[in-house]
Amino acid sequence: MARKKAKKPGEVNEFRAKKREKLRFLAEMEPRKMIIYPLVVFIVALLLLAVHFPPLGIDLKGGVVVTGYGVNANPDQVEKWLRSELGVNVNVESFTSVEGTKGIRVYAPSGVDPARIINLLGQKYPDADYTHSEVQPTFGELAKKQGIRAIAFAFLAMAVVVFLFFRNPVSSLAIIFSALSDMVIAVALMGVFGIQLTTATIAALLMLIGYTVDSNILLTTKLTRRKEDTIEEAYLSAVSTGLTMSTTTLGALLVLWLVSTSPTLDNIAIVLIFGLLADFMNTWIFNAGVLRWYLTTRGVKA
């Protein structure tokens, strides 16, 4: 079997040059526009959150979960049927186990007797196996407070580290705002698509802080401590590397979302995808616009 020839240094440099040329339109945008557009998106996301905040999951508000193994049914039809029989609002989702077994999960409000749900399902699907779990509202409220506290402490710790590293209020605040905007946009999209806020999606938001700050630190370091001749060349070098990093991460998350049979993993993947897509805008447009404006006002060669 013939070995694939490695690319010559000249070919690699030519590929990088073409890649930078495609991204040059970003470097040529006016800093004012680069700052305004992401701010408008951030405000729209805040309005969406005010109107339609993501629904809370069972683990944050309390409730009953009944799982039926071996039930191969349309979850929408089962949901409609159970609502009419129980007289309460329930949600039903289907899943496929690692072994390939089909099943459904029924989420009901706290106070609903899980035995009643199991009896109803047993009449229609007698060959299935059923389990149930219940989360009391007090435990759900505790989990919600702990999740909010974890996000607040993680964000505060990130902000302190950024300020200590750069020791510059403009670049530090730009990084902090970008991370905040990524989270706000991700949560707003969760509300739009009806993705529940659970302990799993809170963990995804915590991971998002690390992902987004990495790209912002790369950009800020490249521009404020650059070795290139101009701000434009430093920006093109950073955006070329940063987009490659983010695209590979997005690819891995997309594959996870497509092949996963676990709703929990699906939700983690989609929340991170929302956040990383927002990070493309907040890092390479907003933060870049702030840094370009700041450096040019200081008389640095553009």
C-alpha positions as semicolon CSV with decimal commas, in nm:
position;residue;x (nm);y (nm);z (nm)
1;M;0,000;0,000;0,000
2;A;0,149;0,331;-0,110
3;R;0,216;0,587;0,159
4;K;0,055;0,926;0,133
5;K;0,314;1,195;0,068
6;A;0,349;1,458;0,337
7;K;0,283;1,815;0,237
8;K;0,591;2,024;0,168
9;P;0,651;2,336;0,380
10;G;0,571;2,554;0,080
11;E;0,235;2,384;0,031
12;V;0,150;2,426;0,400
13;N;0,237;2,797;0,390
14;E;0,028;2,838;0,075
15;F;-0,269;2,669;0,243
16;R;-0,235;2,897;0,546
17;A;-0,212;3,203;0,321
18;K;-0,532;3,107;0,139
19;K;-0,708;3,045;0,469
20;R;-0,607;3,386;0,602
21;E;-0,717;3,553;0,280
22;K;-1,068;3,408;0,321
23;L;-1,083;3,552;0,673
24;R;-0,945;3,893;0,578
25;F;-1,296;4,043;0,553
26;L;-1,320;4,012;0,932
27;A;-0,997;4,205;0,980
28;E;-1,127;4,479;0,749
29;M;-1,454;4,536;0,937
30;E;-1,493;4,866;1,120
31;P;-1,431;4,820;1,496
32;R;-1,752;5,011;1,574
33;K;-1,964;4,767;1,373
34;M;-1,778;4,472;1,523
35;I;-1,884;4,593;1,869
36;I;-2,243;4,700;1,792
37;Y;-2,371;4,386;1,613
38;P;-2,289;4,139;1,896
39;L;-2,432;4,384;2,151
40;V;-2,762;4,384;1,960
41;V;-2,767;4,003;1,961
42;F;-2,694;4,003;2,336
43;I;-2,986;4,238;2,403
44;V;-3,219;4,023;2,189
45;A;-3,107;3,716;2,388
46;L;-3,189;3,895;2,714
47;L;-3,535;3,981;2,582
48;L;-3,591;3,619;2,481
49;L;-3,495;3,506;2,831
50;A;-3,737;3,755;2,985
51;V;-4,020;3,625;2,765
52;H;-3,942;3,253;2,750
53;F;-3,695;3,119;3,007
54;P;-3,601;2,749;2,962
55;P;-3,830;2,508;3,149
56;L;-3,683;2,354;3,464
57;G;-3,615;1,981;3,467
58;I;-3,745;1,738;3,727
59;D;-3,415;1,746;3,916
60;L;-3,449;2,123;3,969
61;K;-3,822;2,160;4,040
62;G;-3,917;1,817;4,174
63;G;-4,147;1,559;4,023
64;V;-4,191;1,197;3,919
65;V;-4,008;1,001;3,649
66;V;-4,145;0,670;3,525
67;T;-3,929;0,469;3,285
68;G;-4,071;0,195;3,067
69;Y;-3,820;-0,048;2,915
70;G;-3,945;-0,229;2,607
71;V;-4,204;0,032;2,507
72;N;-4,172;0,110;2,136
73;A;-4,428;0,386;2,090
74;N;-4,466;0,739;1,962
75;P;-4,391;0,962;2,265
76;D;-4,627;1,238;2,145
77;Q;-4,921;0,995;2,129
78;V;-4,838;0,848;2,471
79;E;-4,806;1,198;2,615
80;K;-5,145;1,305;2,481
81;W;-5,309;0,987;2,610
82;L;-5,157;1,015;2,961
83;R;-5,256;1,380;2,989
84;S;-5,617;1,293;2,916
85;E;-5,614;0,999;3,162
86;L;-5,428;1,173;3,446
87;G;-5,564;1,523;3,403
88;V;-5,219;1,675;3,457
89;N;-4,945;1,803;3,229
90;V;-4,684;1,531;3,164
91;N;-4,392;1,507;2,923
92;V;-4,286;1,188;2,748
93;E;-3,960;1,117;2,565
94;S;-3,834;0,805;2,392
95;F;-3,486;0,657;2,425
96;T;-3,277;0,368;2,301
97;S;-3,047;0,188;2,543
98;V;-2,690;0,080;2,460
99;E;-2,823;-0,271;2,399
100;G;-3,074;-0,133;2,148
101;T;-3,381;-0,165;2,372
102;K;-3,651;0,094;2,305
103;G;-3,820;0,271;2,592
104;I;-3,998;0,583;2,716
105;R;-3,966;0,816;3,013
106;V;-4,266;0,993;3,159
107;Y;-4,207;1,315;3,355
108;A;-4,496;1,417;3,582
109;P;-4,537;1,695;3,841
110;S;-4,469;1,633;4,207
111;G;-4,767;1,479;4,386
112;V;-4,869;1,246;4,103
113;D;-4,872;0,882;4,213
114;P;-4,614;0,692;4,002
115;A;-4,807;0,368;4,059
116;R;-5,101;0,516;3,869
117;I;-4,881;0,597;3,571
118;I;-4,730;0,248;3,578
119;N;-5,078;0,090;3,593
120;L;-5,195;0,291;3,292
121;L;-4,885;0,205;3,091
122;G;-4,908;-0,159;3,202
123;Q;-5,257;-0,188;3,057
124;K;-5,137;-0,071;2,717
125;Y;-4,786;-0,222;2,722
126;P;-4,808;-0,527;2,952
127;D;-4,476;-0,681;2,841
128;A;-4,265;-0,381;2,940
129;D;-4,061;-0,339;3,260
130;Y;-4,118;-0,026;3,468
131;T;-3,917;0,167;3,724
132;H;-3,980;0,503;3,885
133;S;-3,801;0,772;4,082
134;E;-3,920;1,083;4,259
135;V;-3,755;1,416;4,345
136;Q;-3,914;1,624;4,620
137;P;-3,958;1,998;4,544
138;T;-3,733;2,089;4,839
139;F;-3,446;1,884;4,695
140;G;-3,510;2,032;4,352
141;E;-3,493;2,385;4,493
142;L;-3,168;2,298;4,671
143;A;-3,017;2,159;4,349
144;K;-3,122;2,474;4,162
145;K;-2,958;2,704;4,419
146;Q;-2,639;2,496;4,417
147;G;-2,626;2,505;4,036
148;I;-2,667;2,883;4,026
149;R;-2,403;2,920;4,296
150;A;-2,161;2,697;4,103
151;I;-2,200;2,907;3,786
152;A;-2,157;3,233;3,981
153;F;-1,842;3,112;4,161
154;A;-1,692;2,970;3,839
155;F;-1,759;3,296;3,656
156;L;-1,611;3,501;3,941
157;A;-1,300;3,281;3,953
158;M;-1,257;3,314;3,577
159;A;-1,287;3,694;3,599
160;V;-1,023;3,715;3,875
161;V;-0,778;3,499;3,680
162;V;-0,831;3,706;3,363
163;F;-0,771;4,034;3,549
164;L;-0,458;3,897;3,718
165;F;-0,321;3,766;3,387
166;F;-0,378;4,071;3,164
167;R;-0,388;4,350;3,427
168;N;-0,582;4,564;3,179
169;P;-0,947;4,658;3,244
170;V;-1,043;4,696;2,876
171;S;-0,918;4,360;2,750
172;S;-1,024;4,183;3,071
173;L;-1,379;4,322;3,063
174;A;-1,408;4,232;2,693
175;I;-1,321;3,868;2,774
176;I;-1,563;3,858;3,068
177;F;-1,846;4,009;2,863
178;S;-1,783;3,764;2,578
179;A;-1,810;3,468;2,816
180;L;-2,127;3,615;2,972
181;S;-2,283;3,674;2,630
182;D;-2,203;3,317;2,521
183;M;-2,389;3,181;2,824
184;V;-2,685;3,417;2,785
185;I;-2,726;3,331;2,416
186;A;-2,697;2,957;2,487
187;V;-2,965;2,974;2,761
188;A;-3,189;3,190;2,539
189;L;-3,167;2,931;2,260
190;M;-3,250;2,660;2,516
191;G;-3,572;2,848;2,586
192;V;-3,649;2,887;2,215
193;F;-3,603;2,515;2,145
194;G;-3,763;2,397;2,469
195;I;-3,450;2,238;2,616
196;Q;-3,487;2,195;2,991
197;L;-3,252;2,352;3,242
198;T;-3,123;2,057;3,443
199;T;-2,813;1,969;3,644
200;A;-2,668;1,827;3,320
201;T;-2,721;2,147;3,119
202;I;-2,585;2,353;3,411
203;A;-2,270;2,138;3,387
204;A;-2,260;2,216;3,013
205;L;-2,276;2,589;3,089
206;L;-1,987;2,548;3,333
207;M;-1,784;2,374;3,060
208;L;-1,877;2,653;2,822
209;I;-1,697;2,906;3,042
210;G;-1,371;2,718;2,991
211;Y;-1,421;2,667;2,618
212;T;-1,504;3,030;2,541
213;V;-1,240;3,188;2,764
214;D;-0,969;2,984;2,588
215;S;-1,044;3,143;2,251
216;N;-1,069;3,491;2,401
217;I;-0,734;3,454;2,577
218;L;-0,578;3,337;2,251
219;L;-0,705;3,645;2,068
220;T;-0,614;3,892;2,344
221;T;-0,264;3,750;2,387
222;K;-0,201;3,758;2,012
223;L;-0,309;4,120;1,976
224;T;-0,168;4,273;2,295
225;R;0,164;4,084;2,292
226;R;0,195;4,035;1,920
227;K;0,511;3,955;1,725
228;E;0,353;4,036;1,387
229;D;0,405;4,375;1,219
230;T;0,044;4,491;1,234
231;I;-0,274;4,434;1,436
232;E;-0,440;4,296;1,123
233;E;-0,176;4,027;1,073
234;A;-0,187;3,933;1,442
235;Y;-0,566;3,908;1,423
236;L;-0,554;3,689;1,111
237;S;-0,303;3,459;1,279
238;A;-0,524;3,427;1,590
239;V;-0,854;3,380;1,406
240;S;-0,703;3,116;1,177
241;T;-0,587;2,910;1,476
242;G;-0,895;2,979;1,687
243;L;-1,149;2,882;1,422
244;T;-0,964;2,556;1,362
245;M;-0,979;2,477;1,736
246;S;-1,348;2,565;1,766
247;T;-1,447;2,385;1,445
248;T;-1,290;2,058;1,558
249;T;-1,469;2,086;1,893
250;L;-1,798;2,161;1,718
251;G;-1,747;1,860;1,492
252;A;-1,696;1,629;1,790
253;L;-2,004;1,769;1,967
254;L;-2,215;1,736;1,653
255;V;-2,118;1,370;1,618
256;L;-2,202;1,314;1,986
257;W;-2,543;1,476;1,938
258;L;-2,617;1,270;1,627
259;V;-2,511;0,927;1,754
260;S;-2,601;0,954;2,124
261;T;-2,901;0,760;2,252
262;S;-2,899;0,943;2,586
263;P;-3,117;1,257;2,620
264;T;-2,874;1,386;2,884
265;L;-2,576;1,367;2,648
266;D;-2,789;1,516;2,369
267;N;-2,873;1,818;2,585
268;I;-2,512;1,868;2,698
269;A;-2,391;1,854;2,337
270;I;-2,654;2,092;2,199
271;V;-2,599;2,351;2,476
272;L;-2,224;2,348;2,407
273;I;-2,294;2,380;2,033
274;F;-2,515;2,685;2,100
275;G;-2,244;2,841;2,315
276;L;-1,957;2,775;2,073
277;L;-2,154;2,918;1,781
278;A;-2,216;3,230;1,990
279;D;-1,845;3,236;2,075
280;F;-1,755;3,269;1,706
281;M;-1,931;3,607;1,712
282;N;-1,834;3,725;2,060
283;T;-1,464;3,638;2,035
284;W;-1,372;3,702;1,673
285;I;-1,603;3,999;1,615
286;F;-1,693;4,170;1,944
287;N;-1,373;4,113;2,142
288;A;-1,161;4,172;1,831
289;G;-1,345;4,499;1,768
290;V;-1,286;4,617;2,126
291;L;-0,917;4,529;2,113
292;R;-0,864;4,690;1,772
293;W;-1,037;5,008;1,889
294;Y;-0,836;5,012;2,214
295;L;-0,500;4,951;2,048
296;T;-0,553;5,205;1,770
297;T;-0,658;5,476;2,018
298;R;-0,326;5,413;2,193
299;G;-0,148;5,486;1,867
300;V;-0,048;5,124;1,794
301;K;0,015;5,058;1,424
302;A;-0,291;4,892;1,269
